[in-house]
Amino acid sequence: MRIVVGISGASGVVIGTRLLSELAVRDCEVHAIVTQAARAVIRHELGPKFRFPKGVRLHDEGDAASPLMSSSFVVDAMVVAPCSMKSLAAIATGYADTLLVRSADSMLRTGRKLILVPRETPLSLSALENMAALKRGGAVIMPPAAAYYHHPKTADDMTGFFVGKLLDLLGIPNDLYQRWQGA
């Protein structure tokens, strides 16, 4: 599979970076678009020593020459995790001024899988309306909503749950979280 992971400037960058790590060790061609705001959040939340996983192809959000600019560069799926409300609004309205938004727009235009992980709470009416428009347009909206039935002990347990759910949506087998087996 060829997968694009966008990481925009919202808290929760660990979800996107963990997804990159999980995809990099599987049989996937992984492309990452990391916004400037996301790079600042990564430094704050993950520290200055953070490094992207080997094998991930990094693309600058301003790279107009990137193959990801064109829908003729076929990818199987794109995930934006976390997805800031700014990026979500731009994707919802087709304001494709960056590589991240242009790539997401290509996914919607071609009917390919686009998964957005909006990281904001509480939600404004405009955010909800943008999410509804994106859902009508074919996107999957997956907020990082916590589950407790698997008795998470650490933040890493919660991140594993979210990333496991994303891999499920991509059709990639994983055992990152304990699945519900009934009461």
N, C-alpha and C positions, 0 to 999 in steps of 0.2 A: 504494500500500500504506500502511496505517496500522500503524506499528511502535512498540512500547514498548521502551525500553532502560533497564534498571535498573543502577545502579552502586552496589555495596555496599562496605563498608569493608575491602577487602583490597588488598594490593599488586597493581599491574598495572592501575590505573585508566586508563592510557593506551590500553588495548585498548577499553574502553567509550567513552572520549572520542573516539578515532579512528573508531570505528564511528558515533558520532553525526555526526561531520564528513562521513563518506562517505555516510551516509543523507541528510543535509541537502542535498547537491548532486544528489541523484537525485530522482525523482518519488515522494517518500514524505512522508507526514505523520508526523512524529517527535515522540514524547512521551518525556521522560526523568524517571525517579524517581531522585534522588540522595540516599542516606542521609546522616545527619549524620556518621557515621564516614567515609563516602566523601569528604565535603567536606574533612575533615582530611587524608586521604591525598592528595587532589588538591593541597592546599596544599603538602604535603611533597614529593610526587613531581613535580608539574608547575609548582609555584611560585605565588606569590600573584597574579601577573598573568594566570593562565589565565582565559579566558572561554569559555563554551559557544557553539557555533556559532549563527549567526543562523537563525531559523526553527524551532529546537527548542523545544518547549513544556515548560518545567520544572514539575515537580510536587513539592511537599514530601511527605516520607514520612509525615507526620502529618495530611495533608489528607483528612479524612473526607468532604468535599464534592466531591472530585475526580471527574470522570466515570469515571476509571479504577477507582473503587471497585466499579463494577457490571459484571457480565458482559453487561449490555444495551448497554454501550458496546463495540461490536464492533471488535476489532483483529485484524489478520492474523497477527501473531507478536509474541513478546516474547523479548528476550535479556537475561540478567543477566550482565554482564561488567565487572569480575570478580564472582564470586559467593563471598562469604565463607562459611565453614563454619557460622556462625550463621544466615545467611540460608538456606543450603541446608537446614539442619536444620528451620528454621521452615517452609519450603516443603514439605519431605518429610512433616512431621507435620500440616500444615494449620493451624499456629498463626499465623493471619492477623491479627496485631496492628498491621501497618503497611501502607501503600499498596503497597509493593513486594511483600510476601508475599501480600496480598489479590489483587493483579493476577495474580501467578503462579498462585495458586490458581484464579482464574477461567479461566485458560488451560487448566489441567489438567481442570477440571470440564466445560469446553465442548469439549474435544478439539482445541484450537487449538495451534499450534506454540509450544513453550516450549524455549528453548535456554539452558543454564546453563554458565558458564565457571568451574568451581571453581578457585580459585587458592590451593592449599596443597600442601605436600610436606614430608615424606612424609605419606601418608594414614593416618588411624586407622581402626580397624574400624568405629566408628560412622559416620564419614564415608563409607566404602565402602558400608555398609548403607543409609545415607540415599540415596546415589547410585543404588543398585540399586532401591530403592523408587520413586524418581522415574523411573527408566528404565521400570520396569514400569507406572508411571502415565502414560507417554506423553512424558516430557521427553527432550530430546536433551542428553546430557552431553558437553561438548567442552572438556576441559582444554587449556590453552594449551601443548601439547607441541611442542617445537621440531623442525623439520625442517632438514636441512642440504644436501639434494640441489640446492637452488637457490643455494648458496654465499652465504649472507647475509654482508654486510660490516658492518652496523650494527644497533643495536637497532631502528631504524626499519624496516629490512628484515624483521626478525622480527615486529614489530607488523603490518606490511603482510601478512605471511603469515597470521597469526591472523585479522585482520579480513577478509582475502579469503576465508578458509575460512568465516567467519560469513556473509558475503554469499552465498557459494555455498549454504549451508544455507537461506538466506532466498529463494533463487531469483533473486538479483539479479546480473546479469552484472558482472564486474569484471576488471581486469588488475593487481591489487595484488601478485601474486606469480607467479613462473615455475612453470608447471605441469609435472609430470613427463611427459617425452616418451619415456621408455625409456632404456636404457643405450646 
